[in-house]
Amino acid sequence: MESSFDKQQMSDWLEEVLPNALEECKEPKPIDEAIIVYEVNRLFDWVKINRLKRNYPNSIIVPIVTEHLTYSTGIAIELVLPALLIKPLQKSKFLRIVKKLYTSYQDKKASTLTMLELSQQISLHHTSPFREAFLKRLIRGEIDDEQEIIQSASFLSTNCIPNIVFLIQGYVDVNEKKAIPHDACSIITTVIRQKFADKAPLSFLHFERYLLLLLRIPNDYNSFKHWPEGKASLLEVIETLKKDHCIHLFMGVGGVFQDAMQVKESYSQARKARRKPPIDNIHIRYYEDLTKHQQLQKAIQFIEEHFDEQLTISDVAKSISFSPTHFSRLFKKETGRNFVDYVAFTRIIKTLPFLRKFDYTVEKISSTCGFNTPNYYSLTFKKYVGISPTDYRNTKEILFK
């Protein structure tokens, strides 16, 4: 307002009915989410109002138009402004409009929170069915409107909307005395919560037959691998479960997505990573470690389609028109494993369903999956998995339901 008298008069009126309810805006830096009163003395002031409306969409803007510009009030309709006032101000009309707008503003504020407010009101251990249903829709990619995310404030906040997904599988070594197979899922979630306490908000979701760890890592990191504290905690989880509870975890780790509606991509990546040979730790497989080289992706697909044959490096290199030497060097660089190790590990992964679900002999499984002899298969299996095929068969898969 240009007139000091008008400012004081408005303040006096407001103090009677709505003390401290109105924030005055002089320059285009008002408090967001407020009722902003702006005096229109020049036509150009409508441009400023439009700028305010664009920059502060959560605020309510009320123009006060001087008499000589009343012909321009149609602009308020074009800008979809909820109200306007004409000078000279009438107390009754002014207070009626302000009270109506203030009530509307408070109702809106109570029902719709900003993403920042949402993140500050998290309940880490809240497990309402609404929350679970919301997270499942988020993972499936069924949410394409940020407003729905904002409206989830009643049961969830963005501080618990994940930016990375871990897909977890595992088994219990029931031959060990310390094993408690019937309570494995509860033990896993408890240990993870303990190790990640005060480090990052997390949630769990039983999804299909997997357990999903939905984590929100600090915004400073665009990769879980680059977050030392988190990576160390995850390794502690794996070792504690193995040592104290005979539980062996295997997980795929997706990428980090700050946009909540892109979290579905992290889940998709975690699934892909879980099915591939790891670089250095059998328990953790990162999507970012998978090659993005298109020709090598074709080579890996060729390996997976022909794993039960006697594959040679020349066969695979030829399938993508590479020389064996160039292919070998590039393959090791992109996958972190040499060709022989990668093929062997791929075959091991393919044998797991036969061991778990079918009563095939080790001899039959080894020949079915491309191993030359049962003994070579058993040695290779133990090298990568840590136990023999027979011992693995006697373990109990953890079904997350």
Secondary structure, DSSP 8 states (H G I E B T S, - for coil): ---HHHHHHHHHHHHHHSTT--EE-SSS---SSSEEEEEE-STHHHHHHHHHHHH-TTSEEEEEE-GGGGGGTHHHHHTT-S--EESS--HHHHHHHHHHHHHHHHHHHHH---HHHHHHT--TT---HHHHHHHHHHHHT----HHHHHHGGGT--GGGS-SEEEEEEEEE-TTSTT--GGGHHHHHHHHHHHHTTTT--EEEEEETTEEEEEE---TT-SSGGG-HHHHHHHHHHHHHHHHHH-EEEEEEE----SSGGGHHHHHHHHHHHHTS--SS-TTEEEGGGS---HHHHHHHHHHHHSTTS---HHHHHHHTT--HHHHHHHHHHHHSS-HHHHHHHHHHHHHHHHHHHS---HHHHHHHTT-S-HHHHHHHHHHHHSS-HHHHHTSEE----
